[in-house]
Amino acid sequence: MNNPRYSRLTKAILATTVAVTLGQVANAAADVDIDDDGLIEISTLQQLDLMRYDLAGTSLNGDSTGCPATGCNGYELVNDLDFDTNGNGVADAGDEFWNNGEGWTPIGWISRYSISNFTAIFEGNSHTISNLYMSGFNSNYAGLFSKVINAEFRNIELDSPKILANGIQSRNYVGSLAGYAKGSILNNISVNNITVEGYSSVGGVIGSFKDAISATDIAVTGTLNTYSNTGGIFSSAMGVSLGSLLVLENLSFNGTISTDDNAGGVASIMSFSSLTNCTISGEVSSYGFSNGGVASLVADSTVSQCQVQADVKAKQEVGSPFTTTSYFTGGFFGDMRSSQLTRSSFTGNIQSIDRYVGGVTGAISGSSVIQDVSVSGNINADDCCTGGIVGAAVSYIDYDLTSVEIDNVIVTATINSGASQWAAGILGSNWASAELVESAFNVTDTYWDADLASGLPASVNNIPMGGDGKLTFELQCPTVPGDVSCDPTIFADWDATVWDFGTSTDYPVLR
């Protein structure tokens, strides 16, 4: 039975509801900051592209409706984004940002001669940007962003970015997130299955990370193939000074780095930095100077709790008629200057076609410390100068060889050199005078396995220093520091809260 009064009431309620709902939709469409957090919502690739017109993050396409009274100061993803817009699994002309094969234009890039800096927050909210593609980019500063200054990036995942920065003018600064970043902060950034080709200053996340504040919880997997100065995460990672160190925590790289010169699992160059907890796996290699599982060059920095399970190689370039010249290859560093390495382990192959190879570092200078470190695998130089810990002791103008403290280190690796007289359990060669090396080096409670590296002295030229070659069973026997059922002098002063001695058939390992 129809009730006219009921019908009229129902229609009125429905009309009011529809009006309110439509009003909400209209307001939402005009509100660029719906959740009122000061960050403009980005839900499409088109909106991501519009960010280039306001690098301070105060508006989107000139619209700041809904921003707080103090204004918006950045952007946030509210959806996953995929540059493979036609969904066929390849970058091609069917994709919206194909751009005649050049792909994405970095945010902030205007021309080869004009680049503006992104200075805002970019919050990913754990969303993923997939299949970023660039090819033949004809300028420096290649990446999702070009250059960033005093910016903050957090909770971002980049999946399968492919950056072929191989244009005639694309010489320097390439990274999946940004080519160059100064005074900036990174937190919780994941880059999966990256492919990068570039010339110099190439990193998996950032090209040059300069005068930076912090980078925490960063993970990269993939392949980087470049000409020089390449790192799995950064090309260079640099703090401001000893009083203002760059804080690096929880970094990982798993993949392959191949370059002509200066390769590092975390960075090519690391200075004024404090790195805690890193994991490197895969291969780090070059055809020239300076390679390290963590960094090609580390200066004025501290590194702790890093595990490198990788091959670090200086090798002959395939097809080259010239013999490769390669100095300084190490399990952790190519060149270590006034820095500290503690509570870290290396497992893998360290191989050079040339010389100056060390289980920890290819070269050491300044005032440096190596403490509570293990090295296992193979250490080999085809020419000369191989050390279980250090390839060469060097004194530079800016980094005089003043003191090298080596304490609680164990090397369970083969140690070989093309010129056998230039191989040693600790130090493979000395560029500085023997007298300076003797006065600078202080080696305590440090051992190498003499069954794996038989007949080797502690150092070349028999420069006096501590350290002992012990047989395998002697190093495996103790199950506690100073074990009286074995040689009680071995590991007597090692800390059982730092080292796990296992059974009498195990080498001690870091906890």
Secondary structure, DSSP 4 states (H G I P E B T S, - for coil): ---HHHHHHHHHHHHHHHHHHHHHHHHHHH-S-TT-SS-EEE-SHHHHHHGGG-TTSS-BTTB-TT--TT---EEEE-S-EES-TT-SSS--TTSTT-GGGTBPPPBTEEETTEEPEE-SEEEEEEEEEE--EEES--SS-BSSEEEEES-EEEEEEEES-EEE--STT--EEEESSEEEEES-EEEEEEEEEEEEEEEEEEESSEEEEES--EEEEEEEEEEEEEEEEEESSEEEEE-SBTTBPEEEEEEEEEEEEEESEEEESSEEEEESEEEEEEEEEEEEEESSS-EESSEEEEES-EEEEEEEEEEEEE-PPTT-SSPPP-EEEESSEEEEES-EEEEEEEEEEEEESSEEEESSEEEEESEEEEEEEEEEEEEEESSEEEESSEEEE---SSS---EEEEEEEEEEEEEEESSGGGEESSB--BSS-HHHHHHHEEEES-EEETTTSTT--SBGGG-----EEE-HHHHHS-SSTT-TTS-TTTTTT--TTTEE--STTS--EE-
